Amino acid sequence: MTAAAPAATREALGPTLVKLAQEGLDIVVVDADLGKSTTAREFQKHFPDRFFSVGVAEQNMIGVSAGLAAAGKIAFCSTFSVFMPGRCFDQIRVSVAQTGLNVKMVSSHGGISVGEDGISAQALEDLALMCALPGVSVVVPADVVEARQAIEAAARTPGPFYIRTGRPKLPVIYDDSYRFQLGKAHLLRPGRDAAIIATGIMVQRALDAAATLAQEGIDCRVLNLATLRPLDEEAIVAAARETGAIVTAEEHQVRSGVAALVSQVVGSTCPVPLGAVGMRDQYAESGRWDELMEKYGLTAAAIVREVQGVVARKQGTDGRSLQ
């Protein structure tokens, strides 16, 4: 963690797009009436003739974005994760994924950390939907620095992108020396006894859990899996082979998110004990985001318990010691 003040990953969108447009990239922004919350409105202040508001019409937003991309623009569109892809999945599939158009979808307020907005505003299936679409890059930044770099990478890389950002202010993990690489997991902490593979808001919790486990003599590797598609299978296989136990951590349904992706890779290459922290076939409720994370077990303490469990299973099956 750096000394920088905590910041929400959603705060990266507007300022980053302004910077890129000022550098000469032919960016346009399409908004579905939530530009203040997603920070897309910052772009409107600087480039009003390149900002298009379609109102509360997410399906239309995708169609307009696809049309602008077909005309040669780098089209960014933004709203909340529960609405994109939730309300406009068919348009995304047909107009963006199947065509491969240069549309960059940036959805804010992902997961249960929207807090008091309640169950109807909580996106816990968005990553599963987007990872099901061939050719769409899917990214979940761990902090505001990575969010800025992921947005820039999307702008400079041809093809469809889905980037999930969040509402709460998070600790800043990276400094300006960090370089985001699409399709590459980032090793935040080496370790030989188990690996924690985390994404988004859960990355800092994974680091906190690893620090706690170190005091117990359990040496944990921590991987930031910011890119879910294309998936860094090499890093996942290496984690399985070199540590012998894996725990995933995500703010999403575990049966269709990071846990499912990692399980598919590990199960077909190097089966090891697996654990998962995330939402387990349930929806949450309204409340303060930090209290919701605690209630539903999206915490460092929950990661610690899962790691202890997979390490015990590993020792029981192969007899290896942690020493």
C-alpha positions in Angstrom: 0.0 0.0 0.0 1.3 3.5 -0.8 1.0 6.7 1.2 -1.6 8.1 -1.2 -5.1 8.9 0.1 -7.7 6.3 -0.5 -9.7 6.7 -3.7 -12.5 5.0 -5.5 -11.7 3.2 -8.7 -14.7 5.0 -10.4 -12.8 8.3 -9.9 -10.4 7.3 -12.7 -12.8 7.4 -15.6 -13.5 11.0 -16.3 -10.0 12.5 -15.7 -8.3 9.7 -17.6 -10.5 10.2 -20.6 -9.9 13.9 -20.5 -6.2 13.3 -20.5 -6.3 10.8 -23.4 -8.5 13.1 -25.5 -6.1 16.0 -24.8 -3.3 13.8 -26.1 -5.2 13.4 -29.4 -7.1 10.1 -29.1 -10.4 10.3 -30.9 -12.6 9.5 -27.9 -16.3 10.0 -27.5 -18.4 9.3 -24.4 -21.9 8.0 -24.3 -23.7 8.3 -20.9 -27.0 6.9 -19.5 -27.8 9.7 -17.1 -25.3 8.7 -14.4 -22.3 10.7 -15.5 -21.8 12.4 -12.1 -21.6 9.1 -10.3 -19.4 7.4 -12.9 -17.3 10.6 -13.2 -17.9 10.6 -17.0 -19.3 14.1 -16.7 -15.8 15.4 -16.2 -15.2 14.6 -19.9 -18.3 16.6 -20.8 -16.9 19.7 -19.1 -13.8 19.6 -21.4 -15.3 18.1 -24.6 -19.0 18.9 -24.7 -19.3 18.2 -28.4 -17.9 14.6 -27.9 -20.3 13.7 -25.0 -23.7 12.2 -25.7 -26.3 11.6 -23.0 -29.1 9.1 -24.0 -30.9 9.3 -20.7 -32.1 6.3 -18.8 -31.8 4.1 -21.9 -28.9 1.6 -21.5 -29.9 -0.5 -24.6 -29.8 2.6 -26.7 -26.5 3.6 -25.2 -24.9 0.4 -26.5 -26.4 0.9 -30.0 -25.2 4.5 -30.1 -21.7 3.5 -28.9 -21.5 0.8 -31.5 -22.5 3.2 -34.2 -19.9 5.7 -33.2 -17.3 2.9 -33.1 -18.3 1.8 -36.5 -17.7 5.4 -37.7 -14.1 5.2 -36.4 -14.4 6.6 -32.9 -13.1 5.2 -29.7 -16.4 4.9 -27.9 -16.6 4.8 -24.1 -20.0 4.2 -22.5 -20.7 4.2 -18.8 -23.4 3.5 -16.2 -23.8 1.3 -13.1 -22.7 -2.4 -13.3 -26.3 -3.6 -12.5 -27.5 -1.8 -15.7 -24.6 -2.7 -18.0 -24.6 -5.5 -18.8 -27.8 -6.3 -16.9 -30.3 -4.3 -18.9 -28.5 -4.4 -22.3 -26.8 -7.8 -22.6 -28.5 -8.6 -25.9 -27.3 -5.3 -27.4 -23.8 -5.9 -26.1 -23.7 -9.5 -27.5 -25.0 -8.6 -31.0 -23.8 -5.0 -31.6 -20.4 -5.1 -29.7 -19.1 -8.6 -29.1 -20.2 -10.3 -32.4 -18.9 -7.3 -34.4 -15.7 -6.7 -32.4 -16.3 -3.0 -32.5 -14.2 -0.6 -30.5 -16.6 0.0 -27.7 -15.3 0.4 -24.1 -17.9 -0.3 -21.4 -17.0 1.1 -18.0 -19.5 0.1 -15.3 -19.3 1.6 -11.9 -20.8 0.5 -8.5 -20.1 -3.2 -8.9 -20.8 -5.8 -6.3 -22.4 -5.3 -2.8 -20.2 -2.3 -2.0 -22.8 0.0 -3.4 -24.1 -0.2 0.2 -27.3 1.7 0.9 -28.5 1.6 -2.7 -29.8 -1.9 -1.9 -30.3 -5.2 -3.6 -31.7 -3.9 -6.8 -28.5 -1.9 -7.4 -26.0 -4.8 -6.6 -24.3 -6.4 -9.6 -23.1 -9.9 -8.6 -23.4 -11.5 -12.0 -21.9 -8.9 -14.4 -18.5 -10.6 -14.7 -20.0 -13.9 -15.5 -22.1 -12.4 -18.3 -19.2 -10.5 -19.8 -16.7 -13.4 -19.5 -19.2 -15.5 -21.5 -18.7 -13.3 -24.6 -15.8 -14.2 -26.9 -13.5 -11.4 -27.8 -14.4 -9.0 -24.9 -11.6 -8.1 -22.6 -12.8 -8.0 -18.9 -10.9 -6.0 -16.3 -11.5 -5.4 -12.6 -8.9 -2.9 -11.2 -7.7 -3.3 -7.6 -7.1 0.5 -7.0 -7.4 3.9 -8.7 -3.9 3.7 -10.2 -4.7 0.4 -11.9 -8.1 1.7 -13.0 -6.4 4.7 -14.7 -4.0 2.4 -16.5 -6.7 -0.1 -17.5 -8.8 2.6 -19.0 -5.8 3.9 -21.0 -5.0 0.4 -22.1 -8.6 0.0 -23.3 -8.4 3.2 -25.2 -5.2 2.2 -27.0 -6.2 -1.4 -27.6 -8.6 -2.2 -30.5 -11.8 -4.2 -29.6 -14.5 -4.4 -26.9 -13.7 -3.9 -23.2 -15.6 -4.2 -20.0 -14.1 -2.5 -17.0 -15.8 -2.8 -13.6 -15.1 0.0 -11.1 -16.4 0.6 -7.6 -18.0 3.2 -5.3 -16.0 2.9 -2.0 -12.7 4.6 -1.4 -10.0 2.0 -1.3 -6.4 2.0 -0.2 -4.0 2.7 -3.0 -1.9 -0.4 -3.6 0.2 0.8 -6.5 2.4 3.8 -7.2 3.1 5.5 -10.6 5.8 3.0 -11.4 3.3 0.2 -11.8 2.5 -0.9 -15.4 -0.8 -2.6 -16.0 -0.6 -5.5 -18.6 -3.7 -6.8 -20.1 -4.0 -10.5 -19.7 -1.3 -10.7 -17.0 -1.9 -11.4 -13.3 0.4 -9.3 -11.1 2.4 -10.9 -8.3 2.0 -8.7 -5.2 3.6 -11.1 -2.7 5.6 -14.3 -3.2 4.8 -17.4 -1.2 5.2 -21.1 -1.2 2.5 -22.6 1.1 -0.7 -21.3 -0.6 -1.8 -18.7 -3.2 -4.6 -16.2 -2.9 -5.9 -15.1 -6.3 -8.0 -11.9 -5.8 -9.6 -9.3 -7.9 -10.9 -5.8 -7.4 -11.8 -4.7 -3.9 -10.7 -8.0 -2.5 -7.0 -7.6 -3.5 -6.2 -5.4 -0.4 -8.1 -7.9 1.8 -5.9 -10.6 0.3 -2.8 -8.7 1.2 -4.1 -8.2 4.7 -4.9 -11.9 5.0 -1.4 -12.9 3.8 0.1 -10.6 6.5 -2.0 -12.3 9.2 -1.1 -15.8 7.9 2.6 -15.0 7.9 2.4 -14.6 11.6 1.1 -18.1 11.8 4.0 -19.4 9.7 1.9 -19.8 6.5 3.7 -18.2 3.5 1.1 -16.9 1.1 1.5 -15.8 -2.5 -0.9 -13.0 -3.5 -1.9 -12.5 -7.2 -3.9 -9.6 -8.4 -6.1 -11.1 -11.2 -7.2 -7.8 -12.7 -7.8 -9.3 -16.1 -10.4 -12.0 -16.2 -10.4 -12.2 -20.0 -7.9 -12.9 -21.5 -7.1 -15.0 -18.5 -3.6 -15.5 -17.3 -3.7 -19.3 -17.2 0.1 -19.5 -16.9 0.1 -17.6 -13.6 -2.7 -19.7 -12.2 -1.0 -23.0 -13.1 2.2 -21.8 -11.7 0.5 -20.9 -8.4 -1.1 -24.3 -8.2 2.1 -26.2 -8.9 4.4 -24.1 -6.8 2.2 -23.7 -3.7 -0.2 -26.7 -3.8 -3.2 -24.8 -2.5 -5.3 -21.9 -3.9 -8.0 -19.5 -2.5 -9.9 -17.1 -4.7 -11.4 -13.9 -3.5 -14.0 -11.8 -5.3 -17.0 -9.5 -4.9 -19.2 -11.6 -7.1 -21.0 -14.9 -7.2 -18.3 -17.6 -6.7 -20.0 -20.2 -8.9 -19.6 -18.0 -12.0 -16.8 -15.6 -11.4 -13.1 -15.8 -10.5 -13.5 -19.0 -8.5 -15.1 -20.7 -11.5 -12.4 -19.5 -13.9 -9.6 -20.6 -11.7 -11.2 -24.0 -10.9 -11.5 -24.7 -14.6 -7.8 -24.0 -15.2 -6.6 -25.9 -12.1 -8.9 -28.8 -12.5 -7.7 -29.5 -16.0 -4.0 -29.0 -15.4 -2.8 -29.3 -11.8 -5.6 -30.3 -9.3 -4.9 -28.9 -5.8 -7.1 -28.0 -2.8 -9.3 -24.9 -3.7 -11.2 -22.5 -1.5 -13.3 -19.5 -2.4 -14.3 -16.2 -0.8 -17.2 -14.4 -2.4 -21.0 -14.5 -2.6 -22.4 -18.0 -2.4 -25.6 -18.3 -4.4 -27.3 -15.5 -2.5 -28.2 -11.8 -2.7 -27.4 -9.2 -0.1 -29.4 -6.3 1.3 -29.3 -2.6 1.9 -26.7 -1.3 4.5 -23.4 0.3 4.9 -21.0 -1.2 2.4 -18.4 -2.2 5.1 -21.1 -3.9 7.2 -22.3 -5.8 4.2 -18.8 -7.0 3.3 -18.5 -8.2 6.9 -21.9 -9.9 7.0 -21.4 -11.8 3.8 -17.8 -12.8 4.5 -15.9 -10.7 2.0 -13.2 -10.0 4.5 -9.5 -10.6 5.2 -10.6 -12.9 8.1 -12.7 -15.0 5.8 -9.7 -15.4 3.4 -7.5 -16.4 6.4 -10.0 -19.2 7.3 -10.1 -20.4 3.7 -6.4 -20.5 3.4 -6.1 -22.4 6.7 -8.6 -24.9 5.4 -6.9 -25.6 2.0 -3.4 -25.8 3.7 -4.8 -28.4 6.1 -6.3 -30.4 3.2 -3.0 -30.2 1.3 -1.1 -31.5 4.3 -3.6 -34.3 4.8 -3.3 -35.5 1.2 0.4 -35.2 0.4 2.0 -35.1 3.8 4.0 -32.0 3.1 5.1 -29.8 6.0 5.1 -26.0 6.0 8.6 -26.0 7.3 
